[in-house]
Amino acid sequence: MEPRAVSCSAPPVLDTTSRLSSVQWIEARRELAALDLTSSEERRAVVDGGCHCGAVRYRIDGALGRASACHCSRCRKVFSGASSAYAEIPDASKFSWVIGEDKLTEYSVASGFRAAFCRICGSTLCGISANQVHGVTLGTVDGDPGVQIEMHTFVGSKAPWDHIGGSAPQFEEEYPNSEASEDNQ
């Protein structure tokens, strides 16, 4: 018997405390669609994404960089899951907020690093370093992000209920060639 594909079909719900009405949400989606003036060749290097409720949307005019999953306890809490499925943005100048930048709130995760969330639905959208967007959470990308998880870090502190699949290399702590590792040597 083949496994059955199951997905959540519940539409986003905008409650009455939301500052973005259903009409505004639909208008924002239309505006975003109107911005898509790229050819099919160029479209592969444009990444769009946003939060669950649609109040915050972003665009990256370029491909995503290194994708990884950190399994440390801090990332599990910030990303509300087994890990942080996260892709870096090679050129921060290519990132822009399309709508809803005023709907973001930030939290200092570590020295010099903040996570940005939609303050309406709570979706973790990106990481910020040196006051620039460093990368985005893969779960907020619309469609295929064009990258796959290249590595799993801090698997030595992964949750006891977590099972890591796939063939990406796993590191007990930080990736050995990262800037963080070089700073600690």
Phi and psi in degrees as a GROMACS rama.xvg file:
@    title "Ramachandran Plot"
@    xaxis  label "Phi"
@    yaxis  label "Psi"
@TYPE xy
-80.0164  144.589  GLU-2
-64.4241  144.926  PRO-3
-94.283  132.847  ARG-4
-74.3692  128.39  ALA-5
-127.576  134.435  VAL-6
-138.601  156.707  SER-7
-74.4541  123.557  CYS-8
-103.376  7.20657  SER-9
-70.3209  126.896  ALA-10
-73.5014  156.777  PRO-11
-59.1936  139.723  PRO-12
-108.856  127.347  VAL-13
-103.909  115.697  LEU-14
-84.0407  172.693  ASP-15
-70.5536  -14.9402  THR-16
-85.0485  -9.91743  THR-17
-68.1226  142.432  SER-18
-86.956  -3.49202  ARG-19
-112.128  110.508  LEU-20
-74.2197  167.348  SER-21
-59.7496  -39.6972  SER-22
-63.5865  -43.6509  VAL-23
-63.2634  -39.1384  GLN-24
-61.7393  -45.5964  TRP-25
-64.8411  -42.4318  ILE-26
-62.6595  -40.0413  GLU-27
-63.4429  -41.2919  ALA-28
-62.0398  -41.4535  ARG-29
-64.4874  -42.2314  ARG-30
-61.7928  -42.0847  GLU-31
-63.0338  -42.4652  LEU-32
-63.2611  -37.9836  ALA-33
-66.0677  -26.8654  ALA-34
-72.0256  -17.8471  LEU-35
-79.3567  78.9633  ASP-36
-105.896  12.1076  LEU-37
-83.2016  153.92  THR-38
-74.223  168.02  SER-39
-63.0564  -32.546  SER-40
-65.3441  -45.9286  GLU-41
-71.6104  -29.6069  GLU-42
-59.8885  -29.4381  ARG-43
-62.7985  -23.3036  ARG-44
-104.794  19.254  ALA-45
-119.629  127.341  VAL-46
-117.306  124.714  VAL-47
-112.494  151.149  ASP-48
-166.747  179.099  GLY-49
178.431  -178.805  GLY-50
-81.4022  174.896  CYS-51
-64.3272  -41.535  HIS-52
-84.1014  -10.7477  CYS-53
88.3381  1.22401  GLY-54
-72.3453  -26.9834  ALA-55
-122.855  129.661  VAL-56
-133.588  147.303  ARG-57
-134.221  165.879  TYR-58
-141.057  140.747  ARG-59
-121.057  118.224  ILE-60
-88.4015  68.6111  ASP-61
163.19  168.346  GLY-62
-77.9337  154.895  ALA-63
-73.3217  156.888  LEU-64
-97.8416  -144.831  GLY-65
-56.6514  130.068  ARG-66
-110.389  134.243  ALA-67
-145.771  168.039  SER-68
-128.908  116.144  ALA-69
-96.5198  130.754  CYS-70
-105.971  15.1337  HIS-71
-68.3354  160.759  CYS-72
-63.769  -33.3468  SER-73
-65.5331  -48.0882  ARG-74
-65.8349  -36.969  CYS-75
-58.8151  -39.025  ARG-76
-75.2316  -44.6654  LYS-77
-63.6905  -37.9195  VAL-78
-98.1855  2.08201  PHE-79
52.0984  48.3881  SER-80
-166.509  -166.672  GLY-81
-70.1227  -25.0087  ALA-82
-162.906  -178.543  SER-83
-104.98  96.1209  SER-84
-76.1541  107.524  ALA-85
-142.538  138.423  TYR-86
-124.227  134.983  ALA-87
-75.9725  156.332  GLU-88
-109.077  111.947  ILE-89
-58.8501  -33.9674  PRO-90
-129.07  101.669  ASP-91
-59.4356  -24.2741  ALA-92
-69.0179  -14.2656  SER-93
-85.3691  -7.28719  LYS-94
-91.3474  138.084  PHE-95
-147.134  147.854  SER-96
-84.2081  125.876  TRP-97
-83.2288  -49.2821  VAL-98
-145.675  155.748  ILE-99
83.8518  12.9749  GLY-100
-55.9926  -32.2455  GLU-101
-72.8036  -7.54468  ASP-102
-95.7623  5.25504  LYS-103
-89.1638  149.247  LEU-104
-131.697  151.733  THR-105
-121.236  153.189  GLU-106
-135.061  131.51  TYR-107
-75.3983  112.582  SER-108
-88.2881  -40.9238  VAL-109
-152.346  168.696  ALA-110
-54.6843  118.118  SER-111
80.482  5.41242  GLY-112
-134.764  128.646  PHE-113
-124.317  153.403  ARG-114
-109.127  141.97  ALA-115
-110.61  135.627  ALA-116
-125.097  153.343  PHE-117
-75.6361  125.874  CYS-118
-78.033  -5.89352  ARG-119
-90.117  -53.7168  ILE-120
-104.371  -14.0591  CYS-121
88.3333  2.28423  GLY-122
-60.1757  131.038  SER-123
-78.9746  121.231  THR-124
-102.582  -41.0845  LEU-125
-158.921  169.004  CYS-126
-108.9  144.088  GLY-127
-124.087  128.741  ILE-128
-135.799  138.187  SER-129
53.0239  37.7774  ALA-130
60.7358  23.5553  ASN-131
-130.94  149.365  GLN-132
-66.1382  122.682  VAL-133
-90.2855  -35.823  HIS-134
-171.73  171.602  GLY-135
-122.787  155.496  VAL-136
-77.2275  130.496  THR-137
-62.7967  -28.1567  LEU-138
-67.4097  -15.1653  GLY-139
-95.9711  -3.86736  THR-140
-78.8122  135.737  VAL-141
-75.7189  125.014  ASP-142
69.9399  -154.367  GLY-143
-74.3509  120.659  ASP-144
-74.1181  -9.96423  PRO-145
80.8097  7.84151  GLY-146
-135.641  162.844  VAL-147
-128.418  157.554  GLN-148
-58.5648  121.817  ILE-149
-92.9579  -21.2216  GLU-150
-162.557  155.734  MET-151
-115.516  125.559  HIS-152
-112.586  159.377  THR-153
53.1491  39.9987  PHE-154
-70.148  -16.1236  VAL-155
-65.722  -18.3955  GLY-156
-119.402  22.6971  SER-157
-65.0727  159.19  LYS-158
-63.2616  144.069  ALA-159
-63.3408  -21.3925  PRO-160
-89.8769  -4.32018  TRP-161
-83.5254  135.249  ASP-162
-121.169  117.876  HIS-163
-90.809  119.987  ILE-164
-103.154  -178.606  GLY-165
84.455  178.877  GLY-166
-108.711  4.20275  SER-167
-63.0924  141.11  ALA-168
-61.6488  149.762  PRO-169
-118.204  135.105  GLN-170
-120.568  132.413  PHE-171
-56.5797  -36.3505  GLU-172
-128.746  -141.465  GLU-173
-68.0962  152.174  GLU-174
-55.7707  127.253  TYR-175
-56.9553  -27.9548  PRO-176
-101.195  16.9724  ASN-177
-80.5367  162.211  SER-178
-61.4626  -36.1181  GLU-179
-62.4821  -41.0931  ALA-180
-66.8087  -39.5281  SER-181
-65.7541  -35.2821  GLU-182
-66.3625  -27.4229  ASP-183
-87.8218  -2.99661  ASN-184
